[in-house]
């Protein structure tokens, strides 16, 4: 199997869909059903990417993103937020929490896989002593096509 992806999702059908889709594309997917276990599981699994549902019982995905970005072992792991609630301001809150990517439900399978590939291709943030990170914060931000034809879903948001 290829790169390791931790999938944090409380909805069983979505969790199975995401994991099956990732495995079909050669990734090693590790499911986490309860957000309260996510940080510990991430430390144990050491993923290359984390797919994080935002709306979960017990703890929100935003709280988990903030915890992971504050964690020395996890802070450089890219996080792709997935949410059914794409209200105005959500993307900003998700970005402020520390997520590098954002996809809204219902997901487009192709766009989901494209977002995963783009985030895995991004250079990881370096420790502060590295001065070569200028301009590398978001190399995929402007790679989206300018506009989608009418009736199609917009591409995933990489933030």
C-alpha positions as CSV (number, residue, x, y, z in Angstrom):
1,X,0.0,0.0,0.0
2,X,1.0,3.6,-0.6
3,X,0.8,6.7,1.6
4,X,-1.1,6.4,4.8
5,X,-4.3,8.4,5.3
6,X,-6.3,8.6,8.6
7,X,-10.0,9.1,8.0
8,X,-11.9,10.6,10.9
9,X,-15.7,10.3,10.2
10,X,-18.5,9.3,12.5
11,X,-21.0,8.4,9.8
12,X,-20.4,4.7,9.0
13,X,-21.4,4.9,5.3
14,X,-19.2,7.9,4.7
15,X,-16.3,6.3,6.5
16,X,-16.6,3.1,4.4
17,X,-16.9,5.2,1.2
18,X,-13.8,7.3,2.0
19,X,-11.7,4.3,3.1
20,X,-12.8,2.1,0.2
21,X,-12.1,4.9,-2.3
22,X,-8.7,5.6,-0.9
23,X,-7.8,1.9,-0.8
24,X,-8.9,1.5,-4.4
25,X,-6.4,4.3,-5.3
26,X,-3.5,2.6,-3.6
27,X,-3.6,4.4,-0.2
28,X,-3.5,2.7,3.2
29,X,-6.6,4.1,4.9
30,X,-7.1,3.9,8.7
31,X,-10.7,4.5,9.9
32,X,-11.5,6.4,13.1
33,X,-15.2,6.5,14.0
34,X,-15.0,8.4,17.3
35,X,-13.3,11.8,17.1
36,X,-12.2,11.5,20.8
37,X,-9.7,8.8,19.6
38,X,-8.4,10.7,16.6
39,X,-5.3,12.4,18.1
40,X,-4.0,9.2,19.7
41,X,-4.7,7.1,16.6
42,X,-3.0,9.7,14.5
43,X,0.1,9.5,16.7
44,X,0.1,5.7,16.5
45,X,-0.6,5.5,12.7
46,X,1.6,8.4,11.6
47,X,-0.4,9.3,8.6
48,X,0.7,11.3,5.5
49,X,-2.7,13.0,5.4
50,X,-5.7,13.2,7.7
51,X,-9.3,13.4,6.3
52,X,-11.4,15.1,9.0
53,X,-15.2,15.3,9.2
54,X,-16.1,18.7,10.8
55,X,-19.6,17.8,12.3
56,X,-19.1,15.0,14.8
57,X,-20.6,14.1,18.2
58,X,-18.6,14.6,21.3
59,X,-15.9,16.8,19.7
60,X,-15.9,18.9,16.5
61,X,-13.5,18.4,13.7
62,X,-12.4,22.1,14.1
63,X,-11.3,21.3,17.7
64,X,-9.4,18.2,16.5
65,X,-7.7,20.1,13.7
66,X,-6.5,22.7,16.3
67,X,-5.3,20.0,18.7
68,X,-3.4,18.2,15.9
69,X,-1.8,21.5,14.6
70,X,-0.7,22.2,18.2
71,X,0.8,18.7,18.6
72,X,4.6,18.4,17.9
73,X,4.2,15.0,16.3
74,X,1.2,15.9,14.0
75,X,1.5,19.6,13.2
76,X,3.1,19.1,9.8
77,X,0.6,16.5,8.7
78,X,-1.8,18.0,6.1
79,X,-5.5,17.9,7.0
80,X,-8.4,17.9,4.5
81,X,-11.7,18.9,6.1
82,X,-14.9,17.3,4.9
83,X,-18.2,18.8,5.8
84,X,-21.9,18.8,4.8
85,X,-22.3,22.3,6.1
86,X,-20.7,24.7,3.6
87,X,-22.1,27.9,4.9
88,X,-20.5,31.3,4.4
89,X,-17.6,31.6,6.8
90,X,-17.0,27.9,7.2
91,X,-14.0,27.8,4.9
92,X,-12.4,30.6,6.8
93,X,-13.0,28.9,10.2
94,X,-11.6,25.7,8.8
95,X,-8.5,27.5,7.4
96,X,-8.1,29.3,10.7
97,X,-8.1,26.0,12.6
98,X,-5.2,24.8,10.4
99,X,-6.7,22.6,7.7
100,X,-4.9,22.8,4.3
101,X,-7.8,21.5,2.3
102,X,-11.6,21.5,2.2
103,X,-14.2,19.4,0.4
104,X,-18.0,19.7,0.9
105,X,-20.4,16.8,1.0
106,X,-21.9,15.3,-1.0
107,X,-18.5,14.6,-2.4
108,X,-17.6,14.1,-6.0
109,X,-15.4,11.0,-6.1
110,X,-13.1,12.4,-8.7
111,X,-12.7,15.7,-6.9
112,X,-12.1,13.9,-3.5
113,X,-9.3,11.9,-5.0
114,X,-7.8,14.9,-6.8
115,X,-7.8,16.9,-3.5
116,X,-6.1,14.0,-1.7
117,X,-3.4,13.8,-4.4
118,X,-2.9,17.5,-4.3
119,X,-2.5,17.6,-0.6
120,X,-0.1,14.7,-0.5
121,X,2.0,16.4,-3.2
122,X,2.3,19.6,-1.2
123,X,5.6,20.1,0.6
124,X,5.3,19.7,4.4
125,X,5.9,22.7,6.5
126,X,9.4,22.8,7.8
127,X,10.7,23.5,11.3
128,X,11.3,27.2,12.0
129,X,15.1,27.0,11.3
130,X,14.4,26.3,7.6
131,X,14.3,29.6,5.6
132,X,13.4,27.9,2.3
133,X,9.7,27.8,3.0
134,X,8.9,31.2,1.5
135,X,6.1,30.9,-0.9
136,X,5.5,27.2,-0.3
137,X,2.6,27.6,2.1
138,X,0.0,26.8,-0.5
139,X,1.3,25.9,-4.0
140,X,-2.0,24.4,-5.1
141,X,-4.3,27.3,-4.3
142,X,-4.2,28.8,-7.8
143,X,-4.1,25.5,-9.7
144,X,-7.9,25.3,-9.9
145,X,-9.6,25.9,-13.3
146,X,-11.0,29.4,-13.4
147,X,-14.7,28.4,-13.7
148,X,-16.7,25.2,-14.0
149,X,-19.3,24.8,-16.7
150,X,-22.9,25.3,-15.5
151,X,-24.4,22.3,-13.7
152,X,-21.0,20.8,-12.5
153,X,-19.7,20.8,-8.9
154,X,-16.9,23.2,-8.2
155,X,-13.5,21.7,-7.6
156,X,-12.4,20.9,-4.0
157,X,-11.1,23.8,-2.0
158,X,-7.5,23.6,-1.1
159,X,-6.8,26.3,1.4
